[in-house]
Amino acid sequence: MPIEHSTKKIYALSEMGVWAGRVMGDWERRFREGEIAYGRRLYKSGAVVELELAGDEARVRARIDDASPYCVIEFSGGGLHWRGSTSDGFVSAAIAAAGLYEIEELAADYLVSEAGAAQEASGRSLSEAGGGEPRPAGESDEAEAGPSGAGVKALSDSGAPETAAEEKSRISEGGGEAAAGGAAADLPADSSMELRLYFSSERRGLKLRAKWRDAHGKEFPAYGKKCVPLSKLESREAESLIRLANMARKAGFKYENRAYFLSEILKIPNFLKNQLPEWERHFCVRKDKNVDMLALGERIVQLRPDARGVAGSASDFDVRWSPRVGDTEMDAEDFRKMLGGASSVAIVPRYGIVKVSMKDASFVRGVEEAREFGFEKGMIPRYMLLALSDFGSRMEMSGELSEWMESLLADDSGDGFAEAPFLRAYQRRGAAWALKLYRHGCNALIADEMGLGKTVQALTIINRCRTREGGGKFLVVCPASVIPVWISETKKFYPDIACGVLGAHSRLDSADLWIASYNQLRRNRNLLADAQFELAVLDEAQFIKNPDAKTTVACSSINARRRLALTGTPVENRLMDMWSVFRWLMPGLLGTRRNFEALLASDSSSDMVKSVRRQISPFVLRRMKSEVAAELPEKIYVDLACPMTPLQQAEYDAILGRTRECLNQMGANSGSRITVLSLLTRLRQAACDAALLPWVDAAGRESSGKIAVMSDKVEELFQSGKKILIFSQFTKFIDLIRSAVSARVGGENIFELTGSTRDRAKPVGDFQSRKGSALMLVSLRAGGTGITLTSADYVFIADPWWNPAVEEQAIDRVHRIGRRGDVFVYRLVAQDSVEQRVRALQGKKRMLFEDLLGGLKDVSANSKFAETIRDILG
């Protein structure tokens, strides 16, 4: 039913034919979505109070609140334009849209019901009153043929001249002959025509063409350049044409290129089932055989991948998709075109409305877009079979691939690694596991909890590849702060491996193993452009979590036959980080970035985590400390070599020079000895943080390599929910550590116990009872006696004490009777410093060391003071 409005309408009947033609087209596309929505509300609420049609203009006045803005709509110059009385362009556009709805109503209701009476009363036919041909709003008058239509060629849907084949197809669709010669239809004088509607199924939607059929069976287009002009239509025929335009708009059809399209796919089944029967009461309807398929609604495409090995390759495979809709196998080209669209729901005329699940579509696109990862067509790495795991029983694999998969997933005892007796059993299993993956053409991610020896496992893998598989060059990329750790661990466990630190002037043939920081790799990327490595290792692989970062791009350019990633961070719950790491390890396993991000946006997080974990699980090894506790000693000691910053190094070298000078000038008096001991303290402070030196202003400068290392470790442990103790004898150093660590993990879970703490029980109790991650900063003086901190898992000795007994006393705050689990103890040792010399002396001259430095207050009694101090200084 039309909406009853009290709008005042001023118009001339003689102009209604032209106005009817103007609003038949898809004028709504000239407006933004919000403008149309507001305009529809104004129209439905009766806000339009006056409408005047005059020539090429329509004047629309509305009542909005207490104002009466108006808008002038113009149909001239080949388009639709409007201008309003208000400066608000949005309101003006909405008033224009409301006015066009009013004109539609006027054309559809008034003209249809009054045209016959008007004809009788005036003695004129509607055709004499109106003279234009039906065409979309905004189409140029000059573009239309005149009454004779001479010289106008038929156009195809694209707007290009219609070919002979297209004209034949169009004639066949209409079931009759087209108007001759490209002119407007020449109707017999006694013509009485029927409006016929032809529905067809196309990829873009349900297509509707309207044609007139005369008494002799000839057919003529109802719209477009070869249409029957309004001037030749009887009022009953004009009524049919206007009714079609009105019904088509209400059903959601849009007029384009001489036809209507219903492109909102999900509306099509409802239209065919519930609305089309009403249309059939007014029009003669014809459908092609594929339209009935659309009425079935969404049909799910069942996908079965068929994986086969590639001749001549032991590490690749190819996959063929076998899509089916119901019992019918889908044509491969139709399936390819469907996946090329933006939506997982599409119209494929032979099958109707078909849908591929988001996961299936995403994966297929990922495999088909494999060239992005450098794969050749038909040469896909076998590890991509794991990405097909979601297909389960629907996947078919050749016997060769099934055997490969079973071998990959089989649990075996691994290698004994007789050449590495220092490895613990779980470390041997880890190295053997990675080497097995390499034999299967895959790569590995070792994600053991911090302290379980990822570095020594990686070095064992490198050594095995070096000694048993043809040598080659090896590359480790790591944070700058852990380069000393890699160097010291290599010298300790595999001294035969020639090791070098990558720099601008490095000669790659001068070492077997090259170590580079992430920044060095980025700066020296050209040096590695032609290098081919047997194995590349990324330590702290979360450094490449940003796919767009320059560091990530530099890592992606590494040429390596095998790859190994190390991280202690549980990244399986940070999915985009995991995608970036696996793009480096095994490109394509988790699909393209675009598809992965689309799945993240559409899928529930828990389902996505499960799916990703299932795909990557064969390539990720993560052991927790609790899982291998039986293989660990009660206390695990690790020395972390920390590089000094340039500021630290400069201050340290200056103090070292003064100390040596003082030693050379020292006599027998104890005052000189006290001076030397004071300088030793300054050396230790410089080794911790240059900011501890009273004369240094470190504002805005990097002053501590140790703090950089500790911040990284604490952040990693916090992500795993661990509790940590950091001991230092310098209270100012504790303040500096707290400030730096708080910037990384926040300050709410950080507690402190120093000599100035009045209520010692409160921070201890809060730390002990805290659920999840927490950090306690403890000074030597406060932590020596009377406290129990058994909930801590990790202990950091920020500045190793010269008396080993003092260290043990601090560690015992954690490892008391009744504690379950092992304790990891990290000593932070400044590289090439007095701390490193002291650690060496503690092992080589322990008895002398304890005698001398265990009782520094009585140094005057020791005749070997100067000799021992020189040993410490190096």
FENFEN-V754951 format. One line per field, one symbol per residue. ss: DSSP state (H for helix, E for strand, L for the rest). phi: phi as a letter, one per 20 degrees, with the letter a starting at -180 (. if undefined). psi: psi as a letter, one per 20 degrees, with the letter a starting at -180 (. if undefined). A space follows every 50 residues. Layout:
ss = ???
phi = ???
psi = ???
This chain:
ss = LLLLLLLEEELLHHHHHHHHHHLLLLHHHHLLHHHHHHHHHHHHLLLEEE EEEELLEEEEEELELLELLEEEEEEELLEEEEEELLLLHHHHHHHHHHHH HHHHHHHHHHHHHHHHHHHHHHLLLHHHHLLLLLLLLLLLHHHLLLLLLL LLLLELLLLLELLHHHHHHHHHHHLLLLLHHHLLLLLLLLLLLEEEEEEE EELLEEEEEEEEELLLLLEEELLLLLLLLHHHLLHHHHHHHHHHHHHHHH HLLEEELLEEEELLHHHHHHHHHHHHHHHHHHLEEEELLLHHHHLLLEEE EEEEEEEEELLLLLLEEEEEEEEEELLEELLHHHHHHHHLLLLLEEEELL LEEEELLHHHHHHHHHHHLHHHHLLELLEEEHHHHHHHHHHHHHLEELHH HHHHHHHHHLLLLLLLLLLLLLLLHHHHHHHHHHHHHHHLLLLEEELLLL LLLHHHHHHHHHHHHHHHLLLLLEEEEELHHHHHHHHHHHHHHLLLLLEE ELLLLLLHHHLLEEEEEHHHHHHLHHHHLLLLEEEEEEELHHHHLLLLLH HHHHHHLLLEEEEEEELLLLHHHLHHHHHHHHHHHLLLLLLLHHHHHHHH HHLLHHHHHHHHHHHHHHHEELLLHHHHHHHLLLEEEEEEEELLLHHHHH HHHHHHHHHHHHHHHLLLLHHHHHHHHHHHHHHHHHHHLHHHLLLLLLLL LLLLHHHHHHHHHHHHHHHLLLEEEEEELLHHHHHHHHHHHHHHHLLLLE EEELLLLLLHHHHHHHHHHLLLLEEEEEEHHHHLLLLLLLLLLEEEELLL LLLHHHHHHHHLLLLLLLLLLLEEEEEEEELLLHHHHHHHHHHHLHHHHH HHHLLHHHHHHLLLHHHHHHHHHL
phi = .ffedeffdcadgfefffffffeffeffffdfgfffffffffffemffdb ccdbmeccdcdcdclddcfcbddcdbmnbdcbbcedfeffffffffffff fffgffffefffedfffffffemdeffffdpeefbffneffffeffgemf meefdfffnegfffffffffffffmbeeffmmeggdeffefcddeddddb ecgeqedcddcecefeneccfecnfdfffgfdefffffgfffffffffff eofdeblmbecdefgfefgfffeddggffffdcedccefeffffffmfce eedcfdecfdgnceccbcccecfcdmedfeffffffffffeededbedgf dnedcdggfffffgffffefggenfefncdgfffgffeffflffedcfgf ffffffffefecfndflffcffffgffffffffffffffemdcccecggg oenfffffffffffffedcnmodccddbfgfdggffffffffecffffdb efbfdfdfeebedddcfffffffdgffegdecdfbdddelfffdfefeff ffffffefebfcccdcbdefffecffffgffffffbgngdnfffffffff fdefgffffffffffegfdcdcdegffdgfedffcddcedfdfefgfgff ffffffffffffffefdefffffffffffffffffffeagffffeedegm cfdbfffffffffffffffemedcdcdbedfffffffgfffgfecndfdd cbccfeffefffffffffefenfacdecegffefbmcccfefdccdefcg efdgfffffffffeeegofdoededdeedfflcffffffffgeecgffff ffefcffdffedfdgffffffffn
psi = pqpoqkppporphiihgghghhjhamihiiqrghgggghhggghikioip pppocjqpppproocjrmqrqpppnrkjapqqqriqiohgggggggghhh hgggggghgggghigghhgghijqrhhhhfirqprqpipphhiqqahhkp jpqqqrhiiqpprhghhggggggijaqrpqjirqpoqqhkpoqpoppopq prhiapppppqppaijjqqqqirahjrpqhijqrhhghggghgggghggh ijqpppljrqpningiigghghghhhhhhihhropqqrhihhhhiiappp oppoqopqrppjpijrrqppqmqqocjpppphhggghgiiriqiprpogi iboqppqggggggghgghkihhjjqqpjmpqhiihhijhiiciippqrhg hggggghgiqoribqhmhimiiqrghhghgghgghgghhjjrrqookqqp ijlhghgghggghghghikjcaqqppprqhijghggghhghghmiioppq pprhjqohiiqgpppqrhghgghkhhhjhjqoqhpppoqliihkhohiqh gggghhipophqqpqpqipmiijnhhghggghhggnpihjaqgghghghh hhqqhghggggghhhihijpoopqhhhkhhiqrhpopppoppqqrhgggg gghghgghghghghipbiqihhghgghghgghghghhgphiiphipojpj qoiohghggggggggghhhjkrqqpppqiohhhgghgggghhhhjrihkp rqoahiognhhghgggghippbqqppppqgghjhqjqpliiqhqppohnp qiohhhghgghihgmrpipprrppoppoppplrhghhghghhghlgghgh ggiimiikhiioikghghhhggh.
